[in-house]
């Protein structure tokens, strides 16, 4: 039978999709692009914003339009949050929450045999075990995302994720190491460590073993040339952590440090548990040991009660830090969070204006950062072949590079001189 996937949301979702693909391929299913020939559609949903929920519902409906007789599976975060609504209103045959994705083949077999809807959305216990999912290959990619952690206990006032992903739990190091070794054998040169709250890796263990200890072990694995980190909270950044990190020669000098606002009063309403001064200190530690690091971030505009002064504070702070790239999001109320209940919700037009202004500023700062590398050499891992023999790749500090080549350079790391900038690309 033919299976097609729609995957929304974060790198953790992407990993879990890859794991489900391997499970189904091992059971004899064929993975294809969505079409009228698809027998089974699996929509791996996201609920980080209201827009994510909308897109998840849209993809569920889209599946039946491809093939009205297909089996449709909805899984993931939006399902965990909206189980009853999806069960009552959506054309879905199998409903799986954020747990139990590893049983997808079993659920498909049962649904086909028994010809009835299956719902598997479990609540979380205070103490949860990590659900082991693994990958040996990644379809069509040269960079492998590896999930090493799940759950979050930060409870930022705007975020629904702790409620749909449950408590923090970490993957056993030996399982991670075995997976990375298999990926190296399959010629993957770069791995990206991801989690819902990556910085909390190891905190649920009864021994003193954290993210930096894992990185140091992965750094020894032959065949892997690069180790990259997913999104981090600034609290993990200490002098000791970055010093040890800088001694791992395979470690990429790129840090995605979530900021969310450059205003201390907004950060307090967000329950972010740090100040802009503390955030800046963390950035300075990174640049002390890894001076060419790319530092990317997420920022929410239009948070409840955000004044023009607070928004300007964010713009000033963004300028001060000099990020390599910022991702701007308009605040979206999530039912069930404290922020959704706050008075002073911001008008949509004002959110759009602030989003546009901050995005323009972010593009200017990105260009300034990229200009620092013109006429310098950089190691580039090429990942995608585009039209007219152009190849796209990334530097260690996560700058996008474009190179024209008459020979296939995909999945090769080349040291090349940067000649120019064009839009979002460094040109070699």
HUBEL-V283548 format. One record per helix or strand. SS is the DSSP state (h for helix, s for strand). FROM is the first residue (numbers start at 1). LEN is the number of residues. If there is no record, write none. Layout:
# HUBEL-V283548
SS & FROM & LEN
SS & FROM & LEN
This chain:
# HUBEL-V283548
s & 2 & 6
h & 11 & 16
s & 30 & 2
s & 40 & 6
h & 50 & 17
s & 71 & 6
h & 77 & 5
h & 83 & 7
s & 94 & 3
h & 101 & 14
s & 118 & 3
s & 143 & 8
h & 161 & 5
s & 169 & 2
h & 173 & 13
s & 190 & 6
h & 198 & 3
h & 211 & 8
s & 226 & 4
s & 231 & 2
h & 234 & 3
h & 239 & 8
s & 251 & 1
s & 254 & 4
s & 260 & 1
h & 264 & 7
h & 276 & 14
s & 294 & 8
h & 308 & 14
s & 325 & 6
h & 339 & 3
h & 348 & 24
s & 377 & 9
h & 387 & 3
s & 390 & 6
s & 400 & 5
s & 413 & 5
s & 420 & 3
s & 425 & 3
